Amino acid sequence: MAGVLWMRLAILVFVATAALHPQRSLAADEDPLQDFCVKDTTQKLHVNGFPCKDPAQVQASDFASDSLKKPGNTSNALGVAVTPANVLTFGGLNTQGVSAARIDFAPHGLNPPHVHPRAPEILFLAKGTLLVGFVTSTPDNKLFAQTIQAGELFIFPRGLVHFQLNVGYGAALAFSAFNSQNPGTSQVAKVLFASTPPIDDAVLEKALQLNAADVQRLRSLISKT
């Protein structure tokens, strides 16, 4: 009997607490704004993001940026230049939960398979023709790919591997938007073959069914890309 009474009391306390703190009871943790936030016991204050400028020192120019105004340099092995406008380059975006990027493609240029761990990406093609696509997570690993033309949009879901390839006859230009001030980017090839320190060769050989010579060749190629 006592156990039943204690159970009823616990339920009443839970309901009362939820009623008094409805937002707290329904809300989850905020999304992270960086890759990790290890607790530092020597610091009195550390935030998941960046501290705020004194409002008295804020000016209109803090909310403007020409980050995406100029074309990027596509003279590289991939023929692509990604110019971000995120909180790292545009301070006015701090805490706003948005960012953007400009992507310039040389003919046949490729924005290689990569992921944004903290945001989906919506891409607007301003010029040219792109083959775009993403792959779902396991167990299906299904590819969704489409050729898009200037004026069209494509959405890449958060955290999924995706790519863009210029399949037109000239240069291409796209703009992307994200619902994170710092969505992060991890290129699949660089994560595997150009990490610091390097992933053990035995891991790559077994996971990708490569021999030692293949792993070394790919390390050399991708570190220069």
N, C-alpha and C positions, 0 to 999 in steps of 0.2 A: 504493500500500500504506500509506504514511504517513497519507494522508487517511482511509482506513478506520479505522486505529488511533485517530486523533484523534476520529473520529465515535463509535467505541465508548466511548472515554474520556469524552466529553461526555455520552453516555447514562447511563453508570455514575454520573457526578457528579450528574446530574439526579435519578436514582432514589434515590441516597443522601440527597440534600438533601430530597426529598419524604418519605422515610421518617423523617428526623430531625425534620421540621417538618410533620406531616400536617395540622394545622389551618390553618396558614398557606398551604399549597399548595391547600387546598380552599375556603378562605373568600374571599369577595369583599369589596370596600370596604364599610364600614358605610354605611347609608342616611343622607343628610344630615338634620340637624335644623333647618335654616334654608334660606332661598332661595339663599344663596351664602356662601362663606368665602374671601375674597380674602387672599392672603398679605401680612402686614404685617411688613416686615423690621425695623421699629423696636421690635417687641414680642418679649419673650423667651418669652411663653406666651399662646396663644389657643386656645380649645377650640371644637369644633363643637357648640354648645349653651350650657350655663351651668356656671360653676365650682361646686364643692360646698361646702356649709356645713360648718364644723368639727363632726364627729360629737359632740363634747362639748357643743355648744350646741343639738343637736337635741332637740325635745320632741314629745310625742304630738300636740300641736296642729298640728305641721307636716304631719301626714298626714291632716288633716281639713279639709273645706271646705264652706261653705254656698253656693257659687257658683250652684248650680242650684235653690236653694230658692224664690226669688221669681219670679213671672211677669215676663216682659219687656214693655216698652211697645210695643204693636203699632199705635200711632197714627201711622202713616206711610203713604207712598204705596203701599207693597207689602203692608201689613197683616201684617208678620211681625217677630219679634224673636228673634235668635239669641244665646244667652248661652253663651259658651265656658267650659269648665273645662279649660284646658290649662296648660302650664308657665308661661305668662306671667301667669296669675292664681292658680295653685295650685302653689307651690314644691315640694311633696312629690312631684310627678310627674316631676321632673328625673331623667333616665336610665331611667325605668321603661317607656318606650315605649307609654304609653297616655294617652288623654284622652277627654273627653266634651263634650257640648253639650246645652243645652235649647233647643227651638224652639217658640215660641208663635205661633199663627196666629189672626188675627181671621177672621171669616167672609169667605170668598173670598180670604184671604191667600195670598201666593205667596213661597216661598223661591226666588228666581230662578235661572236656569241658572248653575252655578258648578262649579269643580273644586277638589279637595284634592290638591295635587301630591305629598304625602308619605304618604298613607294611604288605604285603603278606608274606607268609612263603613257601619256597620250601624245602621239606624234602627228604634227601637221606638215604635210609636204608642200612647200612653197614653189618648188621648181624641180622638174625632171620626173623620172620614173624609178621607183624602188620596189624590190622584192623584199617583203618584211615577213617576219614570222616569230612564233614562240613555241616552246615545247612544254607540255604539261608535266606535272610531277608523276612519280611512280604510282601505281603499277603500269599506267597506260603509256607514258612518254609519247603522247600524241602531238604531232606537228600541225599547227595552224599557220599556214602561209598564204600570202596574197600579194599580187602586184598592184601597187597603188600609183595614181597619177597626181599631178599637181592640183592642189585644192582639196585633196582627200585626207581623211584622218584614219589612224589605226591605234588601238589600245593594246598595251603590253601589261598583263596582270603582274601585280607585285611579286617579286622574288622568283619569277620564272625566267629561264634562259631564253634570250631573244637576240635578233640580229636585224641588220638592214644592209641590203646590197644594191648598188646602183646598176640597174639593167637598162638604162636609157642610152642615148647616143651622145650625151654631153654631160656636163657637171650637174649635180643635184644639190638642193638646199632644203633642209627640214628644220623645224623648231619643235622642241619637246617641252612638256609641262609635267610637273610632279606635285603630289600633295605632301611634300616633305621639304623642309628648308635645307636638308642635306641627305638626299636619297641614297648616296653611296653608289659605287660602281665596282663590280668585280668581274674582270675579263676571265673567262674560263681557262684559256690557254696560259695566261700569266699566273693565275692562281696555282695551276698545276706545275708549270715549268720555270717560273721566275719568282717564286716566293723567297722570302728572307727570314730565316735560313732556308735552304732548299729542302723540299720533301725528299725523304730517303728514296734512292733509286729503286730499291726493292718494292716499295709501295707502288710506284708508277709502273714498273715492269709487270707486276702481277695484276693490278687493277685495269690496266689498258692493254694487257697482252702484248707488250713490247719487249725487245731485247735491250741489253745495256747500251749498245751502239745507237739505237733509235732514240733512247732517252737523252743521251748526250747531244745528239744532233738537234733534237727539238729544243733542249735547253739553250743551245747556242743560237739557234734561229730566233726563238721567241724573246730572248733577252735583248736582241737587237731591233725588235719590231716596235 
